[in-house]
Amino acid sequence: MISDQRIAIKFLLIVLVCGFVSGDAKVRCIERERGALLGFKNGLIDDYGILSSWLSDECYEWYGVECSNTTGHVITLQLNTTYYDGVLQGNEGNGRTGMQNNWSLEHMQFRRANIADEVPAWLWSVSPSLTNLYLSDNQITGVVPNLSSTSITSIDLSNNNISGPIPLFYASSNDVMMSGNMLSGSISSICSVDYEQFWFLDLSNNQLAGEIPNCWKKMPNLFYLNLAYNRFWGEIPLSLGSLQYLTALQLRGNSLSGEFPSTLRRCHNLQLVVVAGNGLTGDIPTWFGEMNQMSSLNLGRNKLHGSIPVDICNLIHIRILDLSRNNLSGKIPNCFNNFTSMAKNSTPTHLSRLSYVRIYRYNPYLPNVSFKRYFGYSLITWKDQESEYGKNLIFLKLIDLSSNRLSGNIPNSFSSMRGLVSLNLSSNSFTGNIIPDIGEMKMLECLDLSNNQLIGKIPTSLAQLKYLSVLDLSNNSLSGKIPTSTQLQGFNATAYAENKGLCGLPLALCPEHILKPSTTNLEKDSNFSFMQEVGISMGFGFIFGFWGVFGTFILKKSWRIAFFNPFDAVGDWFYVRTAIFVSKLKRS
């Protein structure tokens, strides 16, 4: 019994000691690693003193450095800043710093560090434990070697000047981000390994060429694929349809041809499809309507024909629908009011965050990737101007059907999309009137209905769109007066040009409002002419009347005596009566 108690007490002491060492105690920095880090620091220009903490004896106190509590080895080196310049070699001479061997680094991160140099060979084998390597947004040059023998599962070399072909990656790699470089050649090498843990692959904005390989079954967990802005040609591979978790597919800006493979209909988790700027042909597949998670569909600048399928209206979460610059014909389906996401002003909440969390919850060292990295960016075309939407992509709600051969009336159901920000129906053959309730689209900022055959008056409700900043109604057959509002009169006259029946500011004034001679002035003029005539008549009347009478008196003495005798008699009578009245007063 006593023996058992002693054993228990010893075990408890061991647990307490181990807990103290692993919990609060800090193991001293490995001197060799400390010296290597100081050598690395010497190769950096640190004018702002970002690395001023690299003076103490213990590495774990240094900025951007994390050490293991049990071994003392440096496991994380993270220097994300734009306040210093540097190179990766870290010492003068042959560039060997001691960092290339026998390290226990697990995470190395130098984002936006102004590093401008060729990638040193030691970097790729700096540590057999290295799993995360992030060197994005620098000016790094050179070629990436074969990484299949490393342990790097997450790598971000995007936005540098790296050239050469894409390397072989570690078989257990999770995410690879190498966009914005000068990589060239084919990507068929990815078919040589089963990348079963791959879930994020971004090779966009490079110079990669050839056909897209048909081996995507080897990446069954891939949920994000971005091959945009390269030089790929040929058809979209059938095996992409095997990616049941695929959430975002970006193939924009290549030279792809052919029709959409029917196998893609199996990718029910697709939320973003951007294949604009290729040479795809055929009809818009009706099975797009089966992808009930779709929020962004960009098929613009292709050679698609046929009509817009009614099945598109099943995409109740759609926020970006771009079918511009194709050869589509027919009428717009009168069911766009099914786009419930466009009827709301709020930010969408339906977006599946599961895939997003699925990646980053297992990798705490991967930075808080913006929505642009997860969901991708989208280049939106407005009047031949392309604007990139990244973080704020979730706030954009847009329909662009411009430059097709669509006809018929603009459906009244459009007015129900109160959250729509941009509507472009230009360069088609739409007829009829502008929908009268267009003022219900409260959030509309951009409206382009130019180059159609619209008739009638501009609805007065258009003046209610207080956010409207871009307007083009030119080259139609609109008529009547432009509704009066601060905004509508604030647009340039070109916004209303080539509508022969249209008038009112900023165009010429309408005929009924052109200034005419005032009736008041006419009355004044007529009164003035009448008074002139009366004055002249009185003048002549006075002359003839006065001199006609008195002239006669002057010439005829008998008339003169006869005319003035009565006045003399009256005057004598008044004189006599007055004299008698005065004399009586005196006597009394």
Salt bridges, closest charged atoms under 4 A:
GLU31 OE2 - ARG34 NH1 3.91
GLU33 OE2 - ARG32 NH2 3.85
GLU33 OE2 - HIS73 ND1 2.54
ASP57 OD1 - ARG34 NH2 3.79
GLU58 OE2 - ARG28 NH1 3.02
GLU106 OE1 - HIS107 NE2 3.53
ASP156 OD2 - ARG111 NH1 2.61
ASP156 OD2 - ARG373 NH2 3.80
ASP194 OD1 - LYS218 NZ 3.97
ASP283 OD1 - HIS305 ND1 3.14
GLU290 OE2 - ARG265 NH2 2.58
ASP384 OD1 - ARG325 NH2 2.13
GLU386 OE2 - ARG252 NH2 2.97
GLU386 OE2 - ARG301 NH2 3.86
GLU388 OE2 - LYS372 NZ 2.56
GLU440 OE1 - ARG418 NH2 3.44
ASP448 OD2 - LYS383 NZ 3.32
ASP472 OD2 - LYS383 NZ 3.05
GLU512 OE2 - HIS513 ND1 3.96
